[in-house]
Amino acid sequence: KRRTRTSFSPDQKRELTNRFESNPYIKSSERRALAAKLGLPDRVVKNYFQNRQGLIDIIR
């Protein structure tokens, strides 16, 4: 069964963007802590970082 698409709140989006800009490659322990802080599943945070990394590669 597929999950519904996650809509980030403005605060969640801001935190994810700030963390990505400071370091686009997050450690799994940091990712789990960030997911818990934001109230999101770990997999959603992982996918966010992977997708953003892919966009950076496309732009280059």
PDB file of N, CA, C and O in Angstrom:
ATOM      1  N   LYS A   1       0.846  -1.182   0.000  1.00  0.00           N
ATOM      2  CA  LYS A   1       0.000   0.000   0.000  1.00  0.00           C
ATOM      3  C   LYS A   1       0.889   1.242   0.000  1.00  0.00           C
ATOM      4  O   LYS A   1       1.848   1.327   0.766  1.00  0.00           O
ATOM      5  N   ARG A   2       0.567   2.190  -0.852  1.00  0.00           N
ATOM      6  CA  ARG A   2       1.394   3.395  -0.968  1.00  0.00           C
ATOM      7  C   ARG A   2       0.990   4.437   0.052  1.00  0.00           C
ATOM      8  O   ARG A   2      -0.178   4.565   0.420  1.00  0.00           O
ATOM      9  N   ARG A   3       1.990   5.177   0.496  1.00  0.00           N
ATOM     10  CA  ARG A   3       1.737   6.296   1.410  1.00  0.00           C
ATOM     11  C   ARG A   3       1.266   7.497   0.604  1.00  0.00           C
ATOM     12  O   ARG A   3       1.566   7.617  -0.584  1.00  0.00           O
ATOM     13  N   THR A   4       0.535   8.375   1.255  1.00  0.00           N
ATOM     14  CA  THR A   4       0.156   9.621   0.590  1.00  0.00           C
ATOM     15  C   THR A   4       1.360  10.564   0.593  1.00  0.00           C
ATOM     16  O   THR A   4       2.258  10.444   1.427  1.00  0.00           O
ATOM     17  N   ARG A   5       1.361  11.479  -0.330  1.00  0.00           N
ATOM     18  CA  ARG A   5       2.456  12.442  -0.433  1.00  0.00           C
ATOM     19  C   ARG A   5       2.499  13.308   0.822  1.00  0.00           C
ATOM     20  O   ARG A   5       1.465  13.776   1.298  1.00  0.00           O
ATOM     21  N   THR A   6       3.691  13.514   1.349  1.00  0.00           N
ATOM     22  CA  THR A   6       3.866  14.321   2.553  1.00  0.00           C
ATOM     23  C   THR A   6       3.900  15.799   2.193  1.00  0.00           C
ATOM     24  O   THR A   6       4.649  16.219   1.311  1.00  0.00           O
ATOM     25  N   SER A   7       3.093  16.569   2.876  1.00  0.00           N
ATOM     26  CA  SER A   7       3.127  18.027   2.734  1.00  0.00           C
ATOM     27  C   SER A   7       3.847  18.587   3.952  1.00  0.00           C
ATOM     28  O   SER A   7       3.410  18.392   5.086  1.00  0.00           O
ATOM     29  N   PHE A   8       4.949  19.280   3.712  1.00  0.00           N
ATOM     30  CA  PHE A   8       5.727  19.844   4.811  1.00  0.00           C
ATOM     31  C   PHE A   8       5.116  21.157   5.265  1.00  0.00           C
ATOM     32  O   PHE A   8       4.657  21.959   4.450  1.00  0.00           O
ATOM     33  N   SER A   9       5.115  21.367   6.568  1.00  0.00           N
ATOM     34  CA  SER A   9       4.700  22.666   7.097  1.00  0.00           C
ATOM     35  C   SER A   9       5.826  23.663   6.795  1.00  0.00           C
ATOM     36  O   SER A   9       6.952  23.251   6.516  1.00  0.00           O
ATOM     37  N   PRO A  10       5.540  24.953   6.848  1.00  0.00           N
ATOM     38  CA  PRO A  10       6.610  25.937   6.603  1.00  0.00           C
ATOM     39  C   PRO A  10       7.802  25.760   7.552  1.00  0.00           C
ATOM     40  O   PRO A  10       8.950  25.915   7.137  1.00  0.00           O
ATOM     41  N   ASP A  11       7.534  25.436   8.820  1.00  0.00           N
ATOM     42  CA  ASP A  11       8.629  25.230   9.776  1.00  0.00           C
ATOM     43  C   ASP A  11       9.460  24.007   9.415  1.00  0.00           C
ATOM     44  O   ASP A  11      10.688  24.044   9.490  1.00  0.00           O
ATOM     45  N   GLN A  12       8.796  22.920   9.022  1.00  0.00           N
ATOM     46  CA  GLN A  12       9.514  21.710   8.631  1.00  0.00           C
ATOM     47  C   GLN A  12      10.366  21.983   7.399  1.00  0.00           C
ATOM     48  O   GLN A  12      11.528  21.583   7.342  1.00  0.00           O
ATOM     49  N   LYS A  13       9.794  22.658   6.423  1.00  0.00           N
ATOM     50  CA  LYS A  13      10.505  22.970   5.184  1.00  0.00           C
ATOM     51  C   LYS A  13      11.734  23.839   5.467  1.00  0.00           C
ATOM     52  O   LYS A  13      12.809  23.613   4.912  1.00  0.00           O
ATOM     53  N   ARG A  14      11.559  24.828   6.330  1.00  0.00           N
ATOM     54  CA  ARG A  14      12.667  25.720   6.684  1.00  0.00           C
ATOM     55  C   ARG A  14      13.799  24.932   7.339  1.00  0.00           C
ATOM     56  O   ARG A  14      14.967  25.106   6.990  1.00  0.00           O
ATOM     57  N   GLU A  15      13.451  24.070   8.285  1.00  0.00           N
ATOM     58  CA  GLU A  15      14.465  23.280   8.993  1.00  0.00           C
ATOM     59  C   GLU A  15      15.177  22.322   8.038  1.00  0.00           C
ATOM     60  O   GLU A  15      16.402  22.203   8.084  1.00  0.00           O
ATOM     61  N   LEU A  16      14.431  21.645   7.181  1.00  0.00           N
ATOM     62  CA  LEU A  16      15.040  20.726   6.216  1.00  0.00           C
ATOM     63  C   LEU A  16      15.969  21.472   5.259  1.00  0.00           C
ATOM     64  O   LEU A  16      17.073  21.008   4.974  1.00  0.00           O
ATOM     65  N   THR A  17      15.526  22.614   4.770  1.00  0.00           N
ATOM     66  CA  THR A  17      16.338  23.405   3.842  1.00  0.00           C
ATOM     67  C   THR A  17      17.617  23.897   4.510  1.00  0.00           C
ATOM     68  O   THR A  17      18.697  23.824   3.924  1.00  0.00           O
ATOM     69  N   ASN A  18      17.492  24.398   5.738  1.00  0.00           N
ATOM     70  CA  ASN A  18      18.676  24.880   6.456  1.00  0.00           C
ATOM     71  C   ASN A  18      19.675  23.757   6.686  1.00  0.00           C
ATOM     72  O   ASN A  18      20.877  23.944   6.495  1.00  0.00           O
ATOM     73  N   ARG A  19      19.186  22.593   7.096  1.00  0.00           N
ATOM     74  CA  ARG A  19      20.080  21.458   7.336  1.00  0.00           C
ATOM     75  C   ARG A  19      20.746  21.005   6.047  1.00  0.00           C
ATOM     76  O   ARG A  19      21.929  20.665   6.044  1.00  0.00           O
ATOM     77  N   PHE A  20      19.988  20.996   4.942  1.00  0.00           N
ATOM     78  CA  PHE A  20      20.556  20.577   3.665  1.00  0.00           C
ATOM     79  C   PHE A  20      21.630  21.552   3.203  1.00  0.00           C
ATOM     80  O   PHE A  20      22.671  21.136   2.694  1.00  0.00           O
ATOM     81  N   GLU A  21      21.385  22.841   3.376  1.00  0.00           N
ATOM     82  CA  GLU A  21      22.358  23.843   2.935  1.00  0.00           C
ATOM     83  C   GLU A  21      23.630  23.795   3.766  1.00  0.00           C
ATOM     84  O   GLU A  21      24.713  24.082   3.256  1.00  0.00           O
ATOM     85  N   SER A  22      23.512  23.433   5.047  1.00  0.00           N
ATOM     86  CA  SER A  22      24.717  23.341   5.874  1.00  0.00           C
ATOM     87  C   SER A  22      25.504  22.073   5.558  1.00  0.00           C
ATOM     88  O   SER A  22      26.733  22.077   5.614  1.00  0.00           O
ATOM     89  N   ASN A  23      24.800  20.978   5.224  1.00  0.00           N
ATOM     90  CA  ASN A  23      25.466  19.727   4.856  1.00  0.00           C
ATOM     91  C   ASN A  23      24.482  18.865   4.076  1.00  0.00           C
ATOM     92  O   ASN A  23      23.537  18.335   4.659  1.00  0.00           O
ATOM     93  N   PRO A  24      24.685  18.714   2.758  1.00  0.00           N
ATOM     94  CA  PRO A  24      23.742  17.936   1.958  1.00  0.00           C
ATOM     95  C   PRO A  24      23.797  16.427   2.213  1.00  0.00           C
ATOM     96  O   PRO A  24      22.917  15.696   1.760  1.00  0.00           O
ATOM     97  N   TYR A  25      24.805  15.959   2.921  1.00  0.00           N
ATOM     98  CA  TYR A  25      24.936  14.532   3.216  1.00  0.00           C
ATOM     99  C   TYR A  25      24.808  14.332   4.714  1.00  0.00           C
ATOM    100  O   TYR A  25      25.774  14.511   5.457  1.00  0.00           O
ATOM    101  N   ILE A  26      23.616  13.961   5.156  1.00  0.00           N
ATOM    102  CA  ILE A  26      23.317  13.843   6.577  1.00  0.00           C
ATOM    103  C   ILE A  26      23.598  12.413   7.046  1.00  0.00           C
ATOM    104  O   ILE A  26      23.322  11.452   6.328  1.00  0.00           O
ATOM    105  N   LYS A  27      24.149  12.282   8.254  1.00  0.00           N
ATOM    106  CA  LYS A  27      24.396  10.963   8.844  1.00  0.00           C
ATOM    107  C   LYS A  27      23.073  10.367   9.294  1.00  0.00           C
ATOM    108  O   LYS A  27      22.127  11.093   9.601  1.00  0.00           O
ATOM    109  N   SER A  28      23.013   9.040   9.333  1.00  0.00           N
ATOM    110  CA  SER A  28      21.748   8.381   9.688  1.00  0.00           C
ATOM    111  C   SER A  28      21.301   8.741  11.100  1.00  0.00           C
ATOM    112  O   SER A  28      20.105   8.890  11.351  1.00  0.00           O
ATOM    113  N   SER A  29      22.248   8.882  12.022  1.00  0.00           N
ATOM    114  CA  SER A  29      21.867   9.240  13.394  1.00  0.00           C
ATOM    115  C   SER A  29      21.299  10.659  13.443  1.00  0.00           C
ATOM    116  O   SER A  29      20.326  10.916  14.152  1.00  0.00           O
ATOM    117  N   GLU A  30      21.904  11.576  12.692  1.00  0.00           N
ATOM    118  CA  GLU A  30      21.398  12.953  12.629  1.00  0.00           C
ATOM    119  C   GLU A  30      20.040  12.991  11.936  1.00  0.00           C
ATOM    120  O   GLU A  30      19.153  13.753  12.320  1.00  0.00           O
ATOM    121  N   ARG A  31      19.894  12.156  10.909  1.00  0.00           N
ATOM    122  CA  ARG A  31      18.631  12.104  10.168  1.00  0.00           C
ATOM    123  C   ARG A  31      17.488  11.622  11.063  1.00  0.00           C
ATOM    124  O   ARG A  31      16.389  12.175  11.029  1.00  0.00           O
ATOM    125  N   ARG A  32      17.756  10.591  11.860  1.00  0.00           N
ATOM    126  CA  ARG A  32      16.726  10.079  12.770  1.00  0.00           C
ATOM    127  C   ARG A  32      16.349  11.127  13.812  1.00  0.00           C
ATOM    128  O   ARG A  32      15.174  11.282  14.144  1.00  0.00           O
ATOM    129  N   ALA A  33      17.343  11.847  14.327  1.00  0.00           N
ATOM    130  CA  ALA A  33      17.070  12.895  15.318  1.00  0.00           C
ATOM    131  C   ALA A  33      16.258  14.027  14.690  1.00  0.00           C
ATOM    132  O   ALA A  33      15.328  14.545  15.308  1.00  0.00           O
ATOM    133  N   LEU A  34      16.607  14.407  13.474  1.00  0.00           N
ATOM    134  CA  LEU A  34      15.873  15.464  12.777  1.00  0.00           C
ATOM    135  C   LEU A  34      14.434  15.027  12.505  1.00  0.00           C
ATOM    136  O   LEU A  34      13.503  15.813  12.679  1.00  0.00           O
ATOM    137  N   ALA A  35      14.252  13.790  12.082  1.00  0.00           N
ATOM    138  CA  ALA A  35      12.907  13.272  11.817  1.00  0.00           C
ATOM    139  C   ALA A  35      12.059  13.303  13.085  1.00  0.00           C
ATOM    140  O   ALA A  35      10.891  13.689  13.044  1.00  0.00           O
ATOM    141  N   ALA A  36      12.643  12.900  14.202  1.00  0.00           N
ATOM    142  CA  ALA A  36      11.907  12.912  15.474  1.00  0.00           C
ATOM    143  C   ALA A  36      11.551  14.342  15.872  1.00  0.00           C
ATOM    144  O   ALA A  36      10.445  14.606  16.343  1.00  0.00           O
ATOM    145  N   LYS A  37      12.492  15.260  15.679  1.00  0.00           N
ATOM    146  CA  LYS A  37      12.257  16.666  16.027  1.00  0.00           C
ATOM    147  C   LYS A  37      11.120  17.260  15.202  1.00  0.00           C
ATOM    148  O   LYS A  37      10.309  18.033  15.711  1.00  0.00           O
ATOM    149  N   LEU A  38      11.068  16.890  13.920  1.00  0.00           N
ATOM    150  CA  LEU A  38      10.070  17.454  13.013  1.00  0.00           C
ATOM    151  C   LEU A  38       8.758  16.669  13.017  1.00  0.00           C
ATOM    152  O   LEU A  38       7.768  17.110  12.433  1.00  0.00           O
ATOM    153  N   GLY A  39       8.750  15.511  13.672  1.00  0.00           N
ATOM    154  CA  GLY A  39       7.541  14.692  13.694  1.00  0.00           C
ATOM    155  C   GLY A  39       7.263  14.021  12.360  1.00  0.00           C
ATOM    156  O   GLY A  39       6.108  13.824  11.984  1.00  0.00           O
ATOM    157  N   LEU A  40       8.332  13.668  11.643  1.00  0.00           N
ATOM    158  CA  LEU A  40       8.208  13.019  10.341  1.00  0.00           C
ATOM    159  C   LEU A  40       8.836  11.630  10.399  1.00  0.00           C
ATOM    160  O   LEU A  40       9.726  11.392  11.216  1.00  0.00           O
ATOM    161  N   PRO A  41       8.387  10.706   9.543  1.00  0.00           N
ATOM    162  CA  PRO A  41       9.061   9.409   9.467  1.00  0.00           C
ATOM    163  C   PRO A  41      10.490   9.581   8.945  1.00  0.00           C
ATOM    164  O   PRO A  41      10.764  10.467   8.136  1.00  0.00           O
ATOM    165  N   ASP A  42      11.381   8.735   9.412  1.00  0.00           N
ATOM    166  CA  ASP A  42      12.783   8.775   8.991  1.00  0.00           C
ATOM    167  C   ASP A  42      12.895   8.678   7.468  1.00  0.00           C
ATOM    168  O   ASP A  42      13.709   9.369   6.854  1.00  0.00           O
ATOM    169  N   ARG A  43      12.085   7.829   6.872  1.00  0.00           N
ATOM    170  CA  ARG A  43      12.139   7.606   5.426  1.00  0.00           C
ATOM    171  C   ARG A  43      11.816   8.887   4.646  1.00  0.00           C
ATOM    172  O   ARG A  43      12.392   9.124   3.585  1.00  0.00           O
ATOM    173  N   VAL A  44      10.916   9.697   5.155  1.00  0.00           N
ATOM    174  CA  VAL A  44      10.545  10.950   4.480  1.00  0.00           C
ATOM    175  C   VAL A  44      11.736  11.908   4.468  1.00  0.00           C
ATOM    176  O   VAL A  44      12.006  12.554   3.456  1.00  0.00           O
ATOM    177  N   VAL A  45      12.443  11.997   5.592  1.00  0.00           N
ATOM    178  CA  VAL A  45      13.617  12.875   5.668  1.00  0.00           C
ATOM    179  C   VAL A  45      14.713  12.343   4.746  1.00  0.00           C
ATOM    180  O   VAL A  45      15.376  13.117   4.055  1.00  0.00           O
ATOM    181  N   LYS A  46      14.904  11.027   4.736  1.00  0.00           N
ATOM    182  CA  LYS A  46      15.910  10.423   3.859  1.00  0.00           C
ATOM    183  C   LYS A  46      15.597  10.738   2.399  1.00  0.00           C
ATOM    184  O   LYS A  46      16.485  11.135   1.645  1.00  0.00           O
ATOM    185  N   ASN A  47      14.343  10.563   2.002  1.00  0.00           N
ATOM    186  CA  ASN A  47      13.951  10.853   0.621  1.00  0.00           C
ATOM    187  C   ASN A  47      14.128  12.324   0.281  1.00  0.00           C
ATOM    188  O   ASN A  47      14.535  12.655  -0.833  1.00  0.00           O
ATOM    189  N   TYR A  48      13.828  13.210   1.220  1.00  0.00           N
ATOM    190  CA  TYR A  48      14.009  14.643   0.986  1.00  0.00           C
ATOM    191  C   TYR A  48      15.475  14.930   0.638  1.00  0.00           C
ATOM    192  O   TYR A  48      15.765  15.617  -0.341  1.00  0.00           O
ATOM    193  N   PHE A  49      16.386  14.400   1.445  1.00  0.00           N
ATOM    194  CA  PHE A  49      17.808  14.645   1.195  1.00  0.00           C
ATOM    195  C   PHE A  49      18.265  14.010  -0.116  1.00  0.00           C
ATOM    196  O   PHE A  49      19.031  14.622  -0.861  1.00  0.00           O
ATOM    197  N   GLN A  50      17.806  12.797  -0.406  1.00  0.00           N
ATOM    198  CA  GLN A  50      18.195  12.145  -1.659  1.00  0.00           C
ATOM    199  C   GLN A  50      17.684  12.926  -2.865  1.00  0.00           C
ATOM    200  O   GLN A  50      18.409  13.107  -3.844  1.00  0.00           O
ATOM    201  N   ASN A  51      16.448  13.383  -2.797  1.00  0.00           N
ATOM    202  CA  ASN A  51      15.883  14.141  -3.915  1.00  0.00           C
ATOM    203  C   ASN A  51      16.599  15.470  -4.112  1.00  0.00           C
ATOM    204  O   ASN A  51      16.856  15.874  -5.246  1.00  0.00           O
ATOM    205  N   ARG A  52      16.920  16.144  -3.029  1.00  0.00           N
ATOM    206  CA  ARG A  52      17.644  17.420  -3.135  1.00  0.00           C
ATOM    207  C   ARG A  52      19.057  17.198  -3.681  1.00  0.00           C
ATOM    208  O   ARG A  52      19.547  18.008  -4.468  1.00  0.00           O
ATOM    209  N   GLN A  53      19.714  16.112  -3.272  1.00  0.00           N
ATOM    210  CA  GLN A  53      21.047  15.801  -3.795  1.00  0.00           C
ATOM    211  C   GLN A  53      20.975  15.577  -5.299  1.00  0.00           C
ATOM    212  O   GLN A  53      21.857  16.013  -6.039  1.00  0.00           O
ATOM    213  N   GLY A  54      19.926  14.900  -5.749  1.00  0.00           N
ATOM    214  CA  GLY A  54      19.740  14.657  -7.177  1.00  0.00           C
ATOM    215  C   GLY A  54      19.539  15.945  -7.949  1.00  0.00           C
ATOM    216  O   GLY A  54      20.057  16.090  -9.056  1.00  0.00           O
ATOM    217  N   LEU A  55      18.796  16.882  -7.381  1.00  0.00           N
ATOM    218  CA  LEU A  55      18.590  18.170  -8.048  1.00  0.00           C
ATOM    219  C   LEU A  55      19.901  18.930  -8.190  1.00  0.00           C
ATOM    220  O   LEU A  55      20.153  19.558  -9.218  1.00  0.00           O
ATOM    221  N   ILE A  56      20.729  18.872  -7.165  1.00  0.00           N
ATOM    222  CA  ILE A  56      22.032  19.551  -7.217  1.00  0.00           C
ATOM    223  C   ILE A  56      22.885  18.956  -8.332  1.00  0.00           C
ATOM    224  O   ILE A  56      23.553  19.691  -9.060  1.00  0.00           O
ATOM    225  N   ASP A  57      22.867  17.618  -8.473  1.00  0.00           N
ATOM    226  CA  ASP A  57      23.644  16.960  -9.526  1.00  0.00           C
ATOM    227  C   ASP A  57      23.141  17.355 -10.911  1.00  0.00           C
ATOM    228  O   ASP A  57      23.939  17.538 -11.830  1.00  0.00           O
ATOM    229  N   ILE A  58      21.831  17.487 -11.067  1.00  0.00           N
ATOM    230  CA  ILE A  58      21.261  17.868 -12.364  1.00  0.00           C
ATOM    231  C   ILE A  58      21.667  19.291 -12.730  1.00  0.00           C
ATOM    232  O   ILE A  58      21.966  19.575 -13.891  1.00  0.00           O
ATOM    233  N   ILE A  59      21.679  20.179 -11.751  1.00  0.00           N
ATOM    234  CA  ILE A  59      22.020  21.582 -11.994  1.00  0.00           C
ATOM    235  C   ILE A  59      23.480  21.732 -12.413  1.00  0.00           C
ATOM    236  O   ILE A  59      23.811  22.605 -13.216  1.00  0.00           O
ATOM    237  N   ARG A  60      24.345  20.889 -11.876  1.00  0.00           N
ATOM    238  CA  ARG A  60      25.784  20.998 -12.194  1.00  0.00           C
ATOM    239  C   ARG A  60      26.105  20.602 -13.576  1.00  0.00           C
ATOM    240  O   ARG A  60      27.269  20.645 -13.975  1.00  0.00           O
TER     241      ARG A  60
END
